[in-house]
Amino acid sequence: MPTTTSYKQPTEQGYYGKFGGAYIPEMLHRNVEELQARYLEIMQDAQFRKEYAALLRDYVGRPTPLYLASRLSAHFGTNIYLKREDLCHTGAHKVNNTVGQILLAERLGKKRIIAETGAGQHGVATATVCALKGVECVVYMGEKDIERQAPNVARMKMLGATVVPATSGSKTLKDATNEAIRAWINNPHDTHYIIGSVVGPHPYPDMVARFQSIISEEMRWQLKEKTGSELPTAVVACVGGGSNAAGAFYHFLDEPSVRIVAVEAAGHGVTSGLSAATTALGKDGVLHGSRSLVMQTDDGQVVEPHSISAGLDYPGIGPMHAHLFDSGRGEFLSATDDDALKAAFQLAQLEGIIPALESSHALAALNDLKFGASDNVIICLSGRGDKDLATYMKAMGVEGSEVSG
């Protein structure tokens, strides 16, 4: 298997170490091969870059702040900076990618967009850019996630998208992705599939990582302005499929002095049978078009994941992250549902910021990491917590004294 010369970029065939590639049905070869042949050329075109940069600035609201969380820092005895992706238009980092992909779809002549979503943030971001460009939008979402992420479902519909429930399996992100891929197979000529994470067949993992890399590009110059150095001690991000993490890590991956820390969802506990901690539980396999680490049985059947966070409720991980784990470049930790809830309430009460449950997993890792008083730690705050208020309200009613301590 070919190996990469950089942790950031795959080989021409889309491999990060032994992970990646494009394992796709015959009906999708034309679309995927067209993307493989043209995505870099389009993304590097001067007019594309100009339009993308203008939309990130004037529509998305970039650059997002790098905020020194003083009270949180004092609590943990180190310097903790939050990269405020929660302040992006639509409330999460997902829009960095959807803006890029809608511009790409325009240049490929596609008239219709489909997407999958778990927490609903990618669905909202996709519906948003489709409204911006006047393009038909269909979003596939697990029936369970439609129930627990009702505000985002309402937003998608208000923006003009059609939301299609996935009713098979665990009725979550995996199943929504299955349905979106089936829909793409049935409409290969006029439809572009905007994948929301660094998963799927090549070139999606690389393409999404490049669009999200604006996060770490900004981190470097923002940290230099604040501290005199571009390089933090560590960058911490939550990982399901892993798009916010890919973006947060991207421009530090080839800097060996920077610790790369990925935090997965342990659910009720890594070995509880209700978990989404892929690196702890998964093994080599193929899921949704690429070779990666997948939670599966001995005979290759996908194990249903669990997380309180809809965006991390996925039985695999992007091939870039699988390579970071396999090579040892990344440190992979996990946080339980309860850990994430406690971290969310802690941030709310110390800093006046209510995070998404996904981001709360990254915050929870601070309890397991040891840093010195002069270290600079950046946590990617991937989204805001509006969509999770029902879960937070339930926690306050059932176990409020426990999680607010």
N, C-alpha and C positions, 0 to 999 in steps of 0.2 A: 504494500500500500504506500503511495507517495506521502511524503511528510512535508509540513509547511516550514518555511524559513522564518515566519513571524507568527506569534500567537494571534495576531489580529486578522490575518487574511488567509483564506483557504487556497488550496492548489487550484489549477485551472478546472479540475473535475469537481471542485467543491468540497475537498476533504480538509478537515483540521485533524492532523494526525490520522488515526484510523476512522474517524467519525465524519459523517456528512454524506455527500453524494446526492444522487437523484434516483430514487426507486419509485417509478411512476408507471401507471397503466398506459398502454399504447395511445389511447385517445388524448392524453395530455402532452405527448411528446412535442407536438408542434408548438403549443403555447410555451412550454418550459424551455425548449431549445431557442425559441425567439427571444425569450427573456435573457437566457444565458449569453446569446450572441450580442444583445444590444444594451443591456442594463448599464454597463460601465461606460460605453460610448455616450449614452444619453446623460448619465449622471455627471460626466466630466465636461459636457458641452457648456460653453460659456453662458449662453442664454438661459439654459436650465438652471445653472448655479445661481444666476442673477435673480431669476424668478423665485427660486426656492428660498434664497436668503431674504428676499423682500417679504415673502409670506411669513417666514419664521419671525422676522422683526415686527412687522406691522399687524399681522393677524394672530399669530400664536402668542406674541408678547415676549420674545427672547431678546436679550439673554435673561434667563431666570436667575434670581439672586443666589449667592453662596453666603449663607447666614451663619454667623458664629452664635450657637445656642449657649448663651452664657450660664444659665441656671442648670441646664442639662450637663454642660461641661463641668461645672463645680461639683455636681452630684457624682460624676464618674472620675473626677480628678485628671482630666485631660482636655484638650481642645477639640470640641466636636462641631464640625461645620455641616449644615444641612443644605444639600443642593435642592432648591425649591421647585421641583418639577410639578408640584401640586398647584403652582401659580400659572401654569400654562393654560391657554384657552382650552376649555373642555375639562380641566381639572386633573390632568395627568400627562405623562410623557408620551402617550400613544400618538398624539397628534403630530409629533415630529416626523414620524414614519408615514402617517396617512397623507400628509401634505406632499411629501416626496413621491409617494406611490401614485397619487391622483395625477400629478404632473407627468409621471412616467406613462401612466395609462393613456393620457391624452396623446402623447407622442407615438404610442403604439396603435392609435386609432380605435381604442376600445370604448364602447358606448354604454357599458353596464358594469357595475361593480358588485362583487359579493365579498362577504367577510364573515369570520367567526368571532365570537366574543365570549368571555367567561364573566369577568366582573362587570362587563358592559362598557368599560372605558374605551376599549378599542372600537366597539360598535358605535359609540357616540362620536368618537373621533372620525370614523369612516363616514358616518351619516353627515357629519359636519362638512367635510370637504366635498362630498357629493352634492350637498346643497349649494356650497360655494360655486361649484362648477356646473350645476344643473344636470347631473348624471344620475340615472336610476341606481338605487342602492337596496340590496337585499342582505340582511344580517341574520346569521344562524346562531341560535343561543339555546343552551340546554334548558329544559323545562324547569329544573330545580333552580337554575341561576336566574331565570325570568322571575321566579317568586321572590328570591332573596335580594335581587338587585332591581326592584320595581322602579325606583326613580330614573335609572338609566334607560330602562325600557321605554318609559314615557318620553324621555328626551329624544331617543332615536325616532320614535313615531312622530313627535312634533317636528323633527327635522325632515320628515318625509320618507323615512326608510320603512321598508317592510321587514318586520321581525318574524322569523320562522322558528318555531320551537323544535328542538331535537328531543325526541321522546324515547330514544333507545338507551341501553346501558345505564350509566349512572346519571344521565340527563344533565351533564355538565360540559366543561370545555372540550374534553376529548371527543364527545359525541357531536358537539356543534362543529368541530373541525371535520369529522367524518362526513357530516351532511354537506358542508361547504365544498369539500373535495368532490363529492358525488354530483353536486350541482354544476361544478366547473367541468366535469367530464361530459355532462349533458349539454353544455353551452360553451364549447371551447373557442369559438371563433370571435364572438362579439364581447366576451366577458373577461375582465381582469379580476383575479382573486387577490385582494389586499390581505395578506397574512399579517397578523398582529404581533408575532414574536419571532425570535431567531430560530424558528423551526421550519419544517417543510423541506421540499427538494431544493437543491442548488438551482438558482442563486439566492433564494429567499434569506437564508441565515446571514449571508454576507451583505445583501442589499439592506436588510432591516438594521443590521449592526452599523452600517455606514450612515444611514439616516439618523440613527440614535446617537452616533458618535459626537454630535454637537454638544451633548451633555458634558463629556470629559474634555472636549476642546475648550469649552468655557471654563470648566473647573481649573484648568492649568493657569490661564491668565488671571482668573479671579483670585486664586490662592496666592499667586505671586504678588498681586496688588496688596494683599492683606498681610502676608508673612515674609515676602522677599524670595520665596522659593516656589517653583511650579509643582514640586513633588510632595505629596502628603506622605504621612507614615503608612496610611492604609485607606483603601476605598471599600466601603461596605454597601451591599445591595441585596435585595431579595431576589430569589430566582424561582420561577416556575418554568415556563419556556425560556425566559431570561432576556427580554428586550431592554428593560431599563438597566439591568446589570451589564449587558453587552455595551450599551452606550456609556455607562459610568466607568467601566473598566478600560474601554477601547484605547485611549491615548496614554494609558499607563501599563499596558500589558507587556511591552518590551522595555520597561523600566524595572529592573530586578530589585531595586531598593523599596519599591512600593508594594505593600501587602495587598493582595486581592482576596477579599472575603465575600463569599456568596452564602446566602442564608435561605435554606429551603423550608418548606412547611412540614413539620412533624405531626401535625394533626393532634390526635389523642396520645401520641408517643410513637417514636420511630418503629418500634416492634409491636405496636398495638393492633395492627391490621387495619387501622384507620389513619393513614399517613400519606403524604405526597413527597417524602424525602427520597428522591430518585437516586442520588449518588450512593446513599446508604443501602437502598433496597433493590436497585436496578441492575441489569446486566445488558451486555451488548444485544442489540436488536434493531429492527426497522419499524418506525412509527411515523405515519403521515409524510412519507416520502424521503426520509433520511435515516442513515444509520447513526444510532446514538445509544445512550443508556436508557433503558425502558423498564418500568416495573412490570414484570411478567411471571407467569407460572413456568414450571419446568418444561411444559410442552408449548410454550410461546404465546399463551393467551394473556392479553393485557389485564393487569390487576387494577381494579377500580381504586382511584386515589381518594383521599379525603383531606380537606382543609376548610377551616372556617372562612378562609379567604377564597372567593370564587376565582380570582386571577392566578392563584397558585395551585389550584385543584386540577393538576395535570400529571399523568403517569410517566412523562418523559422529561427531557431537558434538551436545550439546543446543542448541536454538535460542537460549537465553540466551547461551551461550558463543559461538555463531556471531556473534551481534550484538556481543558484547564485542570479538571479534576484528575484525569488519568496521568497527566504529565507532572502533577504536583505544583504547577504554577499557582493554582487557586486553592484557597482554604475553604472547605465546604462545611458549614455548620447547619444546624436546624433549630427551629423554634416551634413549640407547641401552640395550639390554639390559645391556651391560657396565658402562655408567655407573651403572645402577640397582643392580647387584650390588655394585659398589665402595662406593656410598653406604650400602647396607644393612650391609655389614661394618664400615664406618667408624662408623656410629651404634652398632652393637652393642659395638664395642671402646672407644669413647669414653664412652658413656653407659649401657651395660648394658641397652639397649632393642633388641629384634629387631623391625624393622618389616616390614609387608607389602611385597611387591614393588611394589605400586601406589604406596604412600607413598614408597618409595625413589626413584622418579622425581622427586618433588618435592624430596627432599633433594639429589639429584644436581645440581639447578639452581643450588645454592649455588656451584658451581665457575664458573658463567657470570655470576653477578650480583655487582655491586660495591656494598658498603655501607660506611658509616663506623663508627667505634668507638662512636658514641652512637646509632646507628640501632637500632630495634626491629623485628625481622623475625619474623613468625609463620608457622610451617609447619604445615599440617594433617596430623597423623600419623593417616591415615584408618583404619588397621587394624594388627593385630599379625601377626607373621610365622609363627605356628604352621603355617598352611596351606601355607606355601612352604618348609618345612624340607627337603623332598626336593630342591627346586631348589638350595637353599643347600648341602646336603650334596654334591650333584653338583659345584657350583662349588668347594667345598673340596677335593674329590678330584681334579678335573681342572685347576683353575687357582687353587688356594688361595693360593699365594704371590703371585699377581698381584692378587687381589681383596682381600687382607688387608693390603696395604701402606699 
